[in-house]
Amino acid sequence: MALADIANRLTDEVPWRTCATCHHLEQMSPADAKTLRALLADRGVRFKDLARELEEDPDSPTIPWEALSRHARGGCSARENLR
Ligand SMILES: [Zn+2]
């Protein structure tokens, strides 16, 4: 395992009071972040379903559905109104 991966794993904790969605959007590749934003903006995608899919995918971060919902509705400091 590359040292960078170890550093990522050790520092993957979401800082206190930081939006988990913001945190993980920042950590992932621009392509992944774009895809996640598109999913967050898609009214046909339920936050609970998206959170479950993320949790089941070993390559994706686990983000609680509440954090996805809050972020997509402009409820965190990023003020992104995606839906
Ligand atoms: Zn956020």
PDB file of the backbone (N, CA, C, O) and the ligand in Angstrom, with CONECT records:
HET     ZN  A 101       1
ATOM      1  N   MET A   1       0.847  -1.200   0.000  1.00  0.00           N
ATOM      2  CA  MET A   1       0.000   0.000   0.000  1.00  0.00           C
ATOM      3  C   MET A   1       0.884   1.252   0.000  1.00  0.00           C
ATOM      4  O   MET A   1       1.865   1.338   0.738  1.00  0.00           O
ATOM      5  N   ALA A   2       0.517   2.206  -0.834  1.00  0.00           N
ATOM      6  CA  ALA A   2       1.291   3.455  -0.888  1.00  0.00           C
ATOM      7  C   ALA A   2       1.093   4.247   0.398  1.00  0.00           C
ATOM      8  O   ALA A   2       0.034   4.205   1.024  1.00  0.00           O
ATOM      9  N   LEU A   3       2.124   4.955   0.764  1.00  0.00           N
ATOM     10  CA  LEU A   3       2.055   5.755   1.989  1.00  0.00           C
ATOM     11  C   LEU A   3       0.908   6.772   1.903  1.00  0.00           C
ATOM     12  O   LEU A   3       0.259   7.073   2.904  1.00  0.00           O
ATOM     13  N   ALA A   4       0.671   7.287   0.708  1.00  0.00           N
ATOM     14  CA  ALA A   4      -0.415   8.253   0.543  1.00  0.00           C
ATOM     15  C   ALA A   4      -1.763   7.626   0.891  1.00  0.00           C
ATOM     16  O   ALA A   4      -2.643   8.292   1.435  1.00  0.00           O
ATOM     17  N   ASP A   5      -1.919   6.322   0.568  1.00  0.00           N
ATOM     18  CA  ASP A   5      -3.172   5.639   0.894  1.00  0.00           C
ATOM     19  C   ASP A   5      -3.327   5.487   2.397  1.00  0.00           C
ATOM     20  O   ASP A   5      -4.420   5.643   2.942  1.00  0.00           O
ATOM     21  N   ILE A   6      -2.209   5.179   3.065  1.00  0.00           N
ATOM     22  CA  ILE A   6      -2.246   5.056   4.532  1.00  0.00           C
ATOM     23  C   ILE A   6      -2.618   6.408   5.141  1.00  0.00           C
ATOM     24  O   ILE A   6      -3.451   6.485   6.045  1.00  0.00           O
ATOM     25  N   ALA A   7      -1.992   7.467   4.637  1.00  0.00           N
ATOM     26  CA  ALA A   7      -2.298   8.805   5.149  1.00  0.00           C
ATOM     27  C   ALA A   7      -3.773   9.122   4.941  1.00  0.00           C
ATOM     28  O   ALA A   7      -4.423   9.689   5.820  1.00  0.00           O
ATOM     29  N   ASN A   8      -4.302   8.754   3.770  1.00  0.00           N
ATOM     30  CA  ASN A   8      -5.711   8.995   3.478  1.00  0.00           C
ATOM     31  C   ASN A   8      -6.622   8.276   4.459  1.00  0.00           C
ATOM     32  O   ASN A   8      -7.600   8.835   4.956  1.00  0.00           O
ATOM     33  N   ARG A   9      -6.268   6.994   4.729  1.00  0.00           N
ATOM     34  CA  ARG A   9      -7.102   6.210   5.639  1.00  0.00           C
ATOM     35  C   ARG A   9      -7.076   6.784   7.050  1.00  0.00           C
ATOM     36  O   ARG A   9      -8.101   6.843   7.729  1.00  0.00           O
ATOM     37  N   LEU A  10      -5.895   7.203   7.478  1.00  0.00           N
ATOM     38  CA  LEU A  10      -5.771   7.714   8.843  1.00  0.00           C
ATOM     39  C   LEU A  10      -6.422   9.082   9.010  1.00  0.00           C
ATOM     40  O   LEU A  10      -6.849   9.441  10.107  1.00  0.00           O
ATOM     41  N   THR A  11      -6.495   9.835   7.932  1.00  0.00           N
ATOM     42  CA  THR A  11      -7.033  11.193   8.042  1.00  0.00           C
ATOM     43  C   THR A  11      -8.421  11.299   7.431  1.00  0.00           C
ATOM     44  O   THR A  11      -8.903  12.397   7.154  1.00  0.00           O
ATOM     45  N   ASP A  12      -9.066  10.142   7.220  1.00  0.00           N
ATOM     46  CA  ASP A  12     -10.363  10.157   6.556  1.00  0.00           C
ATOM     47  C   ASP A  12     -11.502  10.556   7.487  1.00  0.00           C
ATOM     48  O   ASP A  12     -12.627  10.758   7.032  1.00  0.00           O
ATOM     49  N   GLU A  13     -11.227  10.671   8.775  1.00  0.00           N
ATOM     50  CA  GLU A  13     -12.256  11.112   9.709  1.00  0.00           C
ATOM     51  C   GLU A  13     -12.751  12.499   9.306  1.00  0.00           C
ATOM     52  O   GLU A  13     -11.959  13.389   8.996  1.00  0.00           O
ATOM     53  N   VAL A  14     -14.049  12.663   9.316  1.00  0.00           N
ATOM     54  CA  VAL A  14     -14.595  13.978   8.974  1.00  0.00           C
ATOM     55  C   VAL A  14     -14.391  14.906  10.169  1.00  0.00           C
ATOM     56  O   VAL A  14     -14.824  14.596  11.279  1.00  0.00           O
ATOM     57  N   PRO A  15     -13.735  16.039   9.945  1.00  0.00           N
ATOM     58  CA  PRO A  15     -13.522  16.965  11.066  1.00  0.00           C
ATOM     59  C   PRO A  15     -14.847  17.363  11.719  1.00  0.00           C
ATOM     60  O   PRO A  15     -15.889  17.425  11.066  1.00  0.00           O
ATOM     61  N   TRP A  16     -14.778  17.624  12.991  1.00  0.00           N
ATOM     62  CA  TRP A  16     -15.967  17.967  13.752  1.00  0.00           C
ATOM     63  C   TRP A  16     -16.724  19.134  13.115  1.00  0.00           C
ATOM     64  O   TRP A  16     -16.131  20.156  12.768  1.00  0.00           O
ATOM     65  N   ARG A  17     -18.018  18.972  12.969  1.00  0.00           N
ATOM     66  CA  ARG A  17     -18.932  19.975  12.431  1.00  0.00           C
ATOM     67  C   ARG A  17     -18.688  20.296  10.966  1.00  0.00           C
ATOM     68  O   ARG A  17     -19.247  21.258  10.441  1.00  0.00           O
ATOM     69  N   THR A  18     -17.862  19.501  10.303  1.00  0.00           N
ATOM     70  CA  THR A  18     -17.708  19.688   8.864  1.00  0.00           C
ATOM     71  C   THR A  18     -18.725  18.803   8.169  1.00  0.00           C
ATOM     72  O   THR A  18     -18.947  17.664   8.579  1.00  0.00           O
ATOM     73  N   CYS A  19     -19.337  19.320   7.127  1.00  0.00           N
ATOM     74  CA  CYS A  19     -20.285  18.551   6.336  1.00  0.00           C
ATOM     75  C   CYS A  19     -19.557  17.362   5.710  1.00  0.00           C
ATOM     76  O   CYS A  19     -18.560  17.536   5.009  1.00  0.00           O
ATOM     77  N   ALA A  20     -20.060  16.154   5.966  1.00  0.00           N
ATOM     78  CA  ALA A  20     -19.399  14.951   5.446  1.00  0.00           C
ATOM     79  C   ALA A  20     -19.396  14.948   3.920  1.00  0.00           C
ATOM     80  O   ALA A  20     -18.448  14.468   3.300  1.00  0.00           O
ATOM     81  N   THR A  21     -20.447  15.478   3.322  1.00  0.00           N
ATOM     82  CA  THR A  21     -20.502  15.516   1.858  1.00  0.00           C
ATOM     83  C   THR A  21     -19.423  16.450   1.310  1.00  0.00           C
ATOM     84  O   THR A  21     -18.717  16.093   0.367  1.00  0.00           O
ATOM     85  N   CYS A  22     -19.292  17.645   1.894  1.00  0.00           N
ATOM     86  CA  CYS A  22     -18.243  18.585   1.483  1.00  0.00           C
ATOM     87  C   CYS A  22     -16.874  17.929   1.620  1.00  0.00           C
ATOM     88  O   CYS A  22     -16.043  17.987   0.714  1.00  0.00           O
ATOM     89  N   HIS A  23     -16.664  17.308   2.766  1.00  0.00           N
ATOM     90  CA  HIS A  23     -15.378  16.688   3.065  1.00  0.00           C
ATOM     91  C   HIS A  23     -15.007  15.661   1.995  1.00  0.00           C
ATOM     92  O   HIS A  23     -13.895  15.680   1.468  1.00  0.00           O
ATOM     93  N   HIS A  24     -15.933  14.778   1.682  1.00  0.00           N
ATOM     94  CA  HIS A  24     -15.617  13.708   0.737  1.00  0.00           C
ATOM     95  C   HIS A  24     -15.565  14.218  -0.701  1.00  0.00           C
ATOM     96  O   HIS A  24     -14.794  13.700  -1.508  1.00  0.00           O
ATOM     97  N   LEU A  25     -16.366  15.218  -1.031  1.00  0.00           N
ATOM     98  CA  LEU A  25     -16.278  15.813  -2.376  1.00  0.00           C
ATOM     99  C   LEU A  25     -14.882  16.377  -2.600  1.00  0.00           C
ATOM    100  O   LEU A  25     -14.335  16.304  -3.700  1.00  0.00           O
ATOM    101  N   GLU A  26     -14.319  16.939  -1.537  1.00  0.00           N
ATOM    102  CA  GLU A  26     -12.987  17.533  -1.627  1.00  0.00           C
ATOM    103  C   GLU A  26     -11.906  16.459  -1.799  1.00  0.00           C
ATOM    104  O   GLU A  26     -10.903  16.670  -2.481  1.00  0.00           O
ATOM    105  N   GLN A  27     -12.134  15.306  -1.166  1.00  0.00           N
ATOM    106  CA  GLN A  27     -11.124  14.241  -1.188  1.00  0.00           C
ATOM    107  C   GLN A  27     -11.148  13.422  -2.472  1.00  0.00           C
ATOM    108  O   GLN A  27     -10.123  12.865  -2.865  1.00  0.00           O
ATOM    109  N   MET A  28     -12.304  13.340  -3.134  1.00  0.00           N
ATOM    110  CA  MET A  28     -12.389  12.444  -4.287  1.00  0.00           C
ATOM    111  C   MET A  28     -11.899  13.129  -5.565  1.00  0.00           C
ATOM    112  O   MET A  28     -11.673  14.339  -5.588  1.00  0.00           O
ATOM    113  N   SER A  29     -11.742  12.345  -6.611  1.00  0.00           N
ATOM    114  CA  SER A  29     -11.253  12.893  -7.879  1.00  0.00           C
ATOM    115  C   SER A  29     -12.311  13.847  -8.443  1.00  0.00           C
ATOM    116  O   SER A  29     -13.494  13.707  -8.131  1.00  0.00           O
ATOM    117  N   PRO A  30     -11.894  14.822  -9.276  1.00  0.00           N
ATOM    118  CA  PRO A  30     -12.864  15.749  -9.859  1.00  0.00           C
ATOM    119  C   PRO A  30     -13.969  15.019 -10.625  1.00  0.00           C
ATOM    120  O   PRO A  30     -15.124  15.446 -10.613  1.00  0.00           O
ATOM    121  N   ALA A  31     -13.612  13.922 -11.287  1.00  0.00           N
ATOM    122  CA  ALA A  31     -14.623  13.165 -12.042  1.00  0.00           C
ATOM    123  C   ALA A  31     -15.644  12.549 -11.094  1.00  0.00           C
ATOM    124  O   ALA A  31     -16.846  12.597 -11.358  1.00  0.00           O
ATOM    125  N   ASP A  32     -15.169  11.965  -9.985  1.00  0.00           N
ATOM    126  CA  ASP A  32     -16.088  11.369  -9.012  1.00  0.00           C
ATOM    127  C   ASP A  32     -16.961  12.443  -8.362  1.00  0.00           C
ATOM    128  O   ASP A  32     -18.154  12.235  -8.142  1.00  0.00           O
ATOM    129  N   ALA A  33     -16.354  13.589  -8.060  1.00  0.00           N
ATOM    130  CA  ALA A  33     -17.102  14.673  -7.430  1.00  0.00           C
ATOM    131  C   ALA A  33     -18.212  15.161  -8.368  1.00  0.00           C
ATOM    132  O   ALA A  33     -19.317  15.479  -7.928  1.00  0.00           O
ATOM    133  N   LYS A  34     -17.902  15.215  -9.653  1.00  0.00           N
ATOM    134  CA  LYS A  34     -18.893  15.657 -10.638  1.00  0.00           C
ATOM    135  C   LYS A  34     -20.052  14.658 -10.690  1.00  0.00           C
ATOM    136  O   LYS A  34     -21.218  15.049 -10.749  1.00  0.00           O
ATOM    137  N   THR A  35     -19.719  13.373 -10.667  1.00  0.00           N
ATOM    138  CA  THR A  35     -20.740  12.330 -10.704  1.00  0.00           C
ATOM    139  C   THR A  35     -21.614  12.391  -9.451  1.00  0.00           C
ATOM    140  O   THR A  35     -22.839  12.300  -9.531  1.00  0.00           O
ATOM    141  N   LEU A  36     -20.971  12.546  -8.295  1.00  0.00           N
ATOM    142  CA  LEU A  36     -21.740  12.598  -7.048  1.00  0.00           C
ATOM    143  C   LEU A  36     -22.658  13.821  -7.030  1.00  0.00           C
ATOM    144  O   LEU A  36     -23.804  13.728  -6.591  1.00  0.00           O
ATOM    145  N   ARG A  37     -22.162  14.966  -7.505  1.00  0.00           N
ATOM    146  CA  ARG A  37     -23.000  16.173  -7.563  1.00  0.00           C
ATOM    147  C   ARG A  37     -24.202  15.961  -8.477  1.00  0.00           C
ATOM    148  O   ARG A  37     -25.309  16.407  -8.178  1.00  0.00           O
ATOM    149  N   ALA A  38     -23.969  15.266  -9.608  1.00  0.00           N
ATOM    150  CA  ALA A  38     -25.066  15.000 -10.544  1.00  0.00           C
ATOM    151  C   ALA A  38     -26.121  14.124  -9.870  1.00  0.00           C
ATOM    152  O   ALA A  38     -27.320  14.330 -10.060  1.00  0.00           O
ATOM    153  N   LEU A  39     -25.667  13.144  -9.081  1.00  0.00           N
ATOM    154  CA  LEU A  39     -26.605  12.269  -8.371  1.00  0.00           C
ATOM    155  C   LEU A  39     -27.374  13.057  -7.312  1.00  0.00           C
ATOM    156  O   LEU A  39     -28.574  12.858  -7.119  1.00  0.00           O
ATOM    157  N   LEU A  40     -26.657  13.958  -6.628  1.00  0.00           N
ATOM    158  CA  LEU A  40     -27.302  14.773  -5.596  1.00  0.00           C
ATOM    159  C   LEU A  40     -28.336  15.712  -6.218  1.00  0.00           C
ATOM    160  O   LEU A  40     -29.325  16.067  -5.576  1.00  0.00           O
ATOM    161  N   ALA A  41     -28.103  16.110  -7.466  1.00  0.00           N
ATOM    162  CA  ALA A  41     -29.011  17.044  -8.135  1.00  0.00           C
ATOM    163  C   ALA A  41     -30.197  16.337  -8.784  1.00  0.00           C
ATOM    164  O   ALA A  41     -31.172  16.978  -9.176  1.00  0.00           O
ATOM    165  N   ASP A  42     -30.109  15.018  -8.894  1.00  0.00           N
ATOM    166  CA  ASP A  42     -31.142  14.244  -9.586  1.00  0.00           C
ATOM    167  C   ASP A  42     -32.300  13.925  -8.638  1.00  0.00           C
ATOM    168  O   ASP A  42     -32.143  13.149  -7.696  1.00  0.00           O
ATOM    169  N   ARG A  43     -33.450  14.525  -8.892  1.00  0.00           N
ATOM    170  CA  ARG A  43     -34.595  14.314  -8.008  1.00  0.00           C
ATOM    171  C   ARG A  43     -35.123  12.888  -8.050  1.00  0.00           C
ATOM    172  O   ARG A  43     -35.911  12.487  -7.193  1.00  0.00           O
ATOM    173  N   GLY A  44     -34.694  12.131  -9.037  1.00  0.00           N
ATOM    174  CA  GLY A  44     -35.120  10.737  -9.124  1.00  0.00           C
ATOM    175  C   GLY A  44     -34.311   9.815  -8.234  1.00  0.00           C
ATOM    176  O   GLY A  44     -34.642   8.640  -8.078  1.00  0.00           O
ATOM    177  N   VAL A  45     -33.243  10.354  -7.645  1.00  0.00           N
ATOM    178  CA  VAL A  45     -32.373   9.544  -6.781  1.00  0.00           C
ATOM    179  C   VAL A  45     -32.680   9.864  -5.326  1.00  0.00           C
ATOM    180  O   VAL A  45     -32.567  11.011  -4.894  1.00  0.00           O
ATOM    181  N   ARG A  46     -33.071   8.833  -4.570  1.00  0.00           N
ATOM    182  CA  ARG A  46     -33.366   9.065  -3.148  1.00  0.00           C
ATOM    183  C   ARG A  46     -32.051   9.071  -2.366  1.00  0.00           C
ATOM    184  O   ARG A  46     -31.155   8.264  -2.615  1.00  0.00           O
ATOM    185  N   PHE A  47     -31.961  10.006  -1.411  1.00  0.00           N
ATOM    186  CA  PHE A  47     -30.726  10.130  -0.627  1.00  0.00           C
ATOM    187  C   PHE A  47     -30.401   8.833   0.109  1.00  0.00           C
ATOM    188  O   PHE A  47     -29.236   8.448   0.218  1.00  0.00           O
ATOM    189  N   LYS A  48     -31.444   8.157   0.618  1.00  0.00           N
ATOM    190  CA  LYS A  48     -31.199   6.917   1.358  1.00  0.00           C
ATOM    191  C   LYS A  48     -30.641   5.841   0.436  1.00  0.00           C
ATOM    192  O   LYS A  48     -29.766   5.072   0.834  1.00  0.00           O
ATOM    193  N   ASP A  49     -31.147   5.786  -0.803  1.00  0.00           N
ATOM    194  CA  ASP A  49     -30.638   4.799  -1.760  1.00  0.00           C
ATOM    195  C   ASP A  49     -29.194   5.114  -2.120  1.00  0.00           C
ATOM    196  O   ASP A  49     -28.352   4.220  -2.196  1.00  0.00           O
ATOM    197  N   LEU A  50     -28.917   6.400  -2.343  1.00  0.00           N
ATOM    198  CA  LEU A  50     -27.560   6.818  -2.709  1.00  0.00           C
ATOM    199  C   LEU A  50     -26.577   6.499  -1.574  1.00  0.00           C
ATOM    200  O   LEU A  50     -25.479   6.000  -1.819  1.00  0.00           O
ATOM    201  N   ALA A  51     -26.979   6.789  -0.344  1.00  0.00           N
ATOM    202  CA  ALA A  51     -26.109   6.522   0.808  1.00  0.00           C
ATOM    203  C   ALA A  51     -25.820   5.030   0.923  1.00  0.00           C
ATOM    204  O   ALA A  51     -24.700   4.630   1.243  1.00  0.00           O
ATOM    205  N   ARG A  52     -26.846   4.201   0.659  1.00  0.00           N
ATOM    206  CA  ARG A  52     -26.658   2.760   0.758  1.00  0.00           C
ATOM    207  C   ARG A  52     -25.705   2.262  -0.330  1.00  0.00           C
ATOM    208  O   ARG A  52     -24.840   1.426  -0.070  1.00  0.00           O
ATOM    209  N   GLU A  53     -25.869   2.779  -1.547  1.00  0.00           N
ATOM    210  CA  GLU A  53     -24.981   2.383  -2.646  1.00  0.00           C
ATOM    211  C   GLU A  53     -23.532   2.778  -2.340  1.00  0.00           C
ATOM    212  O   GLU A  53     -22.605   2.009  -2.594  1.00  0.00           O
ATOM    213  N   LEU A  54     -23.346   3.981  -1.793  1.00  0.00           N
ATOM    214  CA  LEU A  54     -21.991   4.446  -1.461  1.00  0.00           C
ATOM    215  C   LEU A  54     -21.371   3.536  -0.407  1.00  0.00           C
ATOM    216  O   LEU A  54     -20.192   3.190  -0.478  1.00  0.00           O
ATOM    217  N   GLU A  55     -22.192   3.157   0.574  1.00  0.00           N
ATOM    218  CA  GLU A  55     -21.694   2.314   1.660  1.00  0.00           C
ATOM    219  C   GLU A  55     -21.287   0.939   1.140  1.00  0.00           C
ATOM    220  O   GLU A  55     -20.312   0.352   1.611  1.00  0.00           O
ATOM    221  N   GLU A  56     -22.043   0.429   0.162  1.00  0.00           N
ATOM    222  CA  GLU A  56     -21.764  -0.916  -0.350  1.00  0.00           C
ATOM    223  C   GLU A  56     -20.597  -0.922  -1.329  1.00  0.00           C
ATOM    224  O   GLU A  56     -20.007  -1.976  -1.569  1.00  0.00           O
ATOM    225  N   ASP A  57     -20.251   0.225  -1.898  1.00  0.00           N
ATOM    226  CA  ASP A  57     -19.149   0.299  -2.856  1.00  0.00           C
ATOM    227  C   ASP A  57     -17.836   0.529  -2.111  1.00  0.00           C
ATOM    228  O   ASP A  57     -17.650   1.571  -1.482  1.00  0.00           O
ATOM    229  N   PRO A  58     -16.912  -0.460  -2.184  1.00  0.00           N
ATOM    230  CA  PRO A  58     -15.654  -0.320  -1.427  1.00  0.00           C
ATOM    231  C   PRO A  58     -14.796   0.860  -1.885  1.00  0.00           C
ATOM    232  O   PRO A  58     -13.929   1.318  -1.140  1.00  0.00           O
ATOM    233  N   ASP A  59     -15.031   1.357  -3.112  1.00  0.00           N
ATOM    234  CA  ASP A  59     -14.212   2.460  -3.624  1.00  0.00           C
ATOM    235  C   ASP A  59     -14.800   3.827  -3.317  1.00  0.00           C
ATOM    236  O   ASP A  59     -14.180   4.851  -3.602  1.00  0.00           O
ATOM    237  N   SER A  60     -15.990   3.849  -2.739  1.00  0.00           N
ATOM    238  CA  SER A  60     -16.629   5.139  -2.463  1.00  0.00           C
ATOM    239  C   SER A  60     -16.686   5.400  -0.967  1.00  0.00           C
ATOM    240  O   SER A  60     -16.763   4.463  -0.172  1.00  0.00           O
ATOM    241  N   PRO A  61     -16.647   6.665  -0.585  1.00  0.00           N
ATOM    242  CA  PRO A  61     -16.734   6.983   0.840  1.00  0.00           C
ATOM    243  C   PRO A  61     -18.149   6.726   1.347  1.00  0.00           C
ATOM    244  O   PRO A  61     -19.118   6.817   0.592  1.00  0.00           O
ATOM    245  N   THR A  62     -18.254   6.405   2.629  1.00  0.00           N
ATOM    246  CA  THR A  62     -19.572   6.247   3.242  1.00  0.00           C
ATOM    247  C   THR A  62     -20.020   7.609   3.750  1.00  0.00           C
ATOM    248  O   THR A  62     -19.354   8.223   4.583  1.00  0.00           O
ATOM    249  N   ILE A  63     -21.160   8.075   3.239  1.00  0.00           N
ATOM    250  CA  ILE A  63     -21.690   9.374   3.658  1.00  0.00           C
ATOM    251  C   ILE A  63     -23.134   9.155   4.122  1.00  0.00           C
ATOM    252  O   ILE A  63     -23.953   8.645   3.358  1.00  0.00           O
ATOM    253  N   PRO A  64     -23.452   9.532   5.358  1.00  0.00           N
ATOM    254  CA  PRO A  64     -24.817   9.333   5.850  1.00  0.00           C
ATOM    255  C   PRO A  64     -25.828  10.083   4.971  1.00  0.00           C
ATOM    256  O   PRO A  64     -25.533  11.170   4.474  1.00  0.00           O
ATOM    257  N   TRP A  65     -27.025   9.498   4.781  1.00  0.00           N
ATOM    258  CA  TRP A  65     -27.997  10.129   3.888  1.00  0.00           C
ATOM    259  C   TRP A  65     -28.384  11.524   4.377  1.00  0.00           C
ATOM    260  O   TRP A  65     -28.694  12.406   3.576  1.00  0.00           O
ATOM    261  N   GLU A  66     -28.364  11.715   5.695  1.00  0.00           N
ATOM    262  CA  GLU A  66     -28.722  13.040   6.224  1.00  0.00           C
ATOM    263  C   GLU A  66     -27.737  14.107   5.730  1.00  0.00           C
ATOM    264  O   GLU A  66     -28.121  15.237   5.429  1.00  0.00           O
ATOM    265  N   ALA A  67     -26.447  13.717   5.653  1.00  0.00           N
ATOM    266  CA  ALA A  67     -25.425  14.663   5.201  1.00  0.00           C
ATOM    267  C   ALA A  67     -25.564  14.932   3.702  1.00  0.00           C
ATOM    268  O   ALA A  67     -25.324  16.047   3.238  1.00  0.00           O
ATOM    269  N   LEU A  68     -25.954  13.900   2.952  1.00  0.00           N
ATOM    270  CA  LEU A  68     -26.177  14.087   1.513  1.00  0.00           C
ATOM    271  C   LEU A  68     -27.354  15.031   1.303  1.00  0.00           C
ATOM    272  O   LEU A  68     -27.295  15.950   0.486  1.00  0.00           O
ATOM    273  N   SER A  69     -28.416  14.790   2.050  1.00  0.00           N
ATOM    274  CA  SER A  69     -29.628  15.600   1.922  1.00  0.00           C
ATOM    275  C   SER A  69     -29.376  17.051   2.297  1.00  0.00           C
ATOM    276  O   SER A  69     -29.770  17.970   1.580  1.00  0.00           O
ATOM    277  N   ARG A  70     -28.718  17.241   3.423  1.00  0.00           N
ATOM    278  CA  ARG A  70     -28.460  18.597   3.906  1.00  0.00           C
ATOM    279  C   ARG A  70     -27.607  19.357   2.888  1.00  0.00           C
ATOM    280  O   ARG A  70     -27.884  20.511   2.561  1.00  0.00           O
ATOM    281  N   HIS A  71     -26.566  18.686   2.397  1.00  0.00           N
ATOM    282  CA  HIS A  71     -25.671  19.338   1.440  1.00  0.00           C
ATOM    283  C   HIS A  71     -26.416  19.709   0.157  1.00  0.00           C
ATOM    284  O   HIS A  71     -26.281  20.825  -0.345  1.00  0.00           O
ATOM    285  N   ALA A  72     -27.204  18.767  -0.370  1.00  0.00           N
ATOM    286  CA  ALA A  72     -27.890  18.979  -1.657  1.00  0.00           C
ATOM    287  C   ALA A  72     -28.941  20.077  -1.567  1.00  0.00           C
ATOM    288  O   ALA A  72     -29.310  20.670  -2.581  1.00  0.00           O
ATOM    289  N   ARG A  73     -29.426  20.351  -0.354  1.00  0.00           N
ATOM    290  CA  ARG A  73     -30.470  21.365  -0.186  1.00  0.00           C
ATOM    291  C   ARG A  73     -29.906  22.681   0.350  1.00  0.00           C
ATOM    292  O   ARG A  73     -30.652  23.521   0.853  1.00  0.00           O
ATOM    293  N   GLY A  74     -28.610  22.852   0.243  1.00  0.00           N
ATOM    294  CA  GLY A  74     -28.009  24.125   0.660  1.00  0.00           C
ATOM    295  C   GLY A  74     -27.951  24.316   2.150  1.00  0.00           C
ATOM    296  O   GLY A  74     -27.867  25.450   2.623  1.00  0.00           O
ATOM    297  N   GLY A  75     -27.995  23.215   2.921  1.00  0.00           N
ATOM    298  CA  GLY A  75     -28.034  23.332   4.368  1.00  0.00           C
ATOM    299  C   GLY A  75     -26.684  23.366   5.062  1.00  0.00           C
ATOM    300  O   GLY A  75     -26.623  23.480   6.286  1.00  0.00           O
ATOM    301  N   CYS A  76     -25.597  23.269   4.298  1.00  0.00           N
ATOM    302  CA  CYS A  76     -24.280  23.351   4.918  1.00  0.00           C
ATOM    303  C   CYS A  76     -23.586  24.616   4.449  1.00  0.00           C
ATOM    304  O   CYS A  76     -24.158  25.406   3.698  1.00  0.00           O
ATOM    305  N   SER A  77     -22.350  24.805   4.893  1.00  0.00           N
ATOM    306  CA  SER A  77     -21.679  26.075   4.597  1.00  0.00           C
ATOM    307  C   SER A  77     -21.343  26.243   3.115  1.00  0.00           C
ATOM    308  O   SER A  77     -21.037  27.353   2.679  1.00  0.00           O
ATOM    309  N   ALA A  78     -21.395  25.154   2.328  1.00  0.00           N
ATOM    310  CA  ALA A  78     -21.113  25.265   0.889  1.00  0.00           C
ATOM    311  C   ALA A  78     -22.275  25.957   0.164  1.00  0.00           C
ATOM    312  O   ALA A  78     -22.088  26.507  -0.922  1.00  0.00           O
ATOM    313  N   ARG A  79     -23.474  25.931   0.761  1.00  0.00           N
ATOM    314  CA  ARG A  79     -24.655  26.569   0.179  1.00  0.00           C
ATOM    315  C   ARG A  79     -24.907  26.150  -1.259  1.00  0.00           C
ATOM    316  O   ARG A  79     -25.203  26.973  -2.125  1.00  0.00           O
ATOM    317  N   GLU A  80     -24.782  24.855  -1.488  1.00  0.00           N
ATOM    318  CA  GLU A  80     -25.068  24.339  -2.831  1.00  0.00           C
ATOM    319  C   GLU A  80     -26.521  23.911  -2.874  1.00  0.00           C
ATOM    320  O   GLU A  80     -26.910  22.954  -2.204  1.00  0.00           O
ATOM    321  N   ASN A  81     -27.322  24.608  -3.654  1.00  0.00           N
ATOM    322  CA  ASN A  81     -28.708  24.193  -3.831  1.00  0.00           C
ATOM    323  C   ASN A  81     -28.816  23.354  -5.084  1.00  0.00           C
ATOM    324  O   ASN A  81     -28.970  23.868  -6.192  1.00  0.00           O
ATOM    325  N   LEU A  82     -28.731  22.043  -4.882  1.00  0.00           N
ATOM    326  CA  LEU A  82     -28.704  21.141  -6.027  1.00  0.00           C
ATOM    327  C   LEU A  82     -30.079  20.610  -6.385  1.00  0.00           C
ATOM    328  O   LEU A  82     -30.292  20.156  -7.509  1.00  0.00           O
ATOM    329  N   ARG A  83     -31.026  20.660  -5.437  1.00  0.00           N
ATOM    330  CA  ARG A  83     -32.378  20.175  -5.762  1.00  0.00           C
ATOM    331  C   ARG A  83     -33.392  21.275  -5.585  1.00  0.00           C
ATOM    332  O   ARG A  83     -34.583  21.059  -5.810  1.00  0.00           O
TER     333      ARG A  83
HETATM  334 ZN    ZN A 101     -21.688  20.214   2.344  1.00  0.00          ZN2+
END
